Amino acid sequence: MTPSVTMRNFLKVHPDDDMLVALISHSCGDTVQVNGQSLTLIEDIPAKHKVILRDVEAGDHLTMYGITVARANRQLRAGQLLTVNNVTHATDQPIKSDNVVSWQPPDVSRWQNRTFLGYPRDGHRAGTRNYWVVIPMVFCENRNLKVMREAMIKELGYAVGDGYQQFTRSLVQNYQNGSEAPQILETTFELPHDRQHQPRVFPHVDGVKFLTHEGGCGEAYSDSGNLCGLLAGYVVHPNVAGATVLSLGCQKAQLKDLEQQIHVRDPNFNKPLLIFEQQQMPSEQSLISEAIKQTFAGLIQADRLRREPVPLDQLVVGMECGGSDGFSGISANPAVGHCSDLVVALGGTVILSEFPELAGCENELAGRCATDKTAARFLQLMQDYEKRLVLEGNGFDSNPSPGNIRDGLITDAIKSAGAAKKGGRSPVVDVLDYPEPVRQPGLNLLCTPGGDVESTSAMAGSGANVMFFTTGLGTPTGNPVCPVLKISSNTELAEKLPDLIDGNAGEIVKGDKTITEIGEQFLELLIRTASGEHQTCAERLGQDDFIPWKRSLTF
């Protein structure tokens, strides 16, 4: 007797799709009932992977999410597993839309009078954290930042990971007491759950963040200019109380360019800004000691700030995905997408980035743009980006990683169609080129690469004061100034890596909860995080990832 399975074990995302997503693994010979028709699997179908619903010829286009996501490179039979060997990336050609935007906002009456506890910043967007940042204008100053960090972080009570130092200390003691390598390798360790940190000297300052990078010189002037814009975004960021800047002096990223970019973003900028140029100082000692002294004085001032109730329209939420799997586009991404719509309906701001992971969705997103001008800018930025990739011998189709492919994301268009769900359904009010700041509430598209850290770094620089980061495989990624909420697409990951995951959308896959229910839960998690009531896993780990995007060739 042929085994039979129900559609609850598979998902057809859109009525017009040519494929099903396997929610659990299935064996060759299993039969699926689809719209009254029987489909017999002619291969094993692993969980998260896709099975084709109809016979196709080589060259035929295949759809998922209702759009073209692949092209068959050989004849395929219904019930066959789709892989990188039998399909390739394909999309519909981008066209200019008439931009007839129709959107019914979700009901947000239960949150209409809610607030979060934030830090008002002189008429600008409120912060969800209260940090001090130390930034270099050029990589030559990275060493000085590291010296400052080693001198300040532990003494101020911001050090994390002391348990590992204790572990190393125990290994040293064992070795000095005569243990050889085999005995050392048998040593067990468990990180204490109740690690006691030194009390903070400044309890109302969430941390001092040191943003080292590899730019500022030896690169195109355009990249140095973009770096100044990105750093300015961090200086004026609502989560930042003040900044210390170290400059060498002769680099391409000049202080005057940073100050100009700060003025562009905030003409009335009045935060403490401490600037030190090494080539104008008598010694390294004078540079670092003066920088530490003045930063300490700035922290005294920053510690006077207190959280206050702030309307939810002050939320600026970045949307990111990384380590994605075959469930990301049907659970975590649509759930944070619904949360995105709730934020927009409440008057807040959402940033959707990673343009390589919007390939294939150009028509849908252009059609959601509020104006023809906005749509045209989006399509132009996408086309210009891909042209640069092609000149370097690549293309958007090179985006999926080995981990993505292993877990069912076999073309960039499949990955992109799922990734775009993080932006919900609201109209696109603005399109930003890197590293432009957000200018208006609503859904904004920001041109960034698909690299997780370049993208999260850029969204924070554009003004995101909290982020969602969906993942199916797991990632520790965080940001120096913006809390990053890690959302799992599947329950197995949430249970396996609880130290990395803040929220779980896996109940959607199992059918226990709906996208709407989980999206509403994520809005509550967002409010608690913005209020400082929830510290993200990345914050607890001290995961401060920061990588500026270099768009040009290095000299």
PyMOL commands that set and color helices and strands:
alter all, ss='L'
color gray80, all
select helices_A, chain A and resi 7-9+109-111+139-156+162-176+181-185+221-235+255-265+278-280+284-302+312-314+332-345+355-358+362-368+372-391+396-398+402-406+412-423+452-462+491-496+506-510+515-530+537-541
alter helices_A, ss='H'
color red, helices_A
select strands_A, chain A and resi 4-5+10-11+19-22+31-34+37-40+50-52+61-64+67-72+87-88+115-121+124-127+131-136+207-210+240-247+273-277+308-311+316-321+349-352+428-432+442-446+466-471+484-488+503-504
alter strands_A, ss='S'
color yellow, strands_A
deselect
rebuild
show_as cartoon
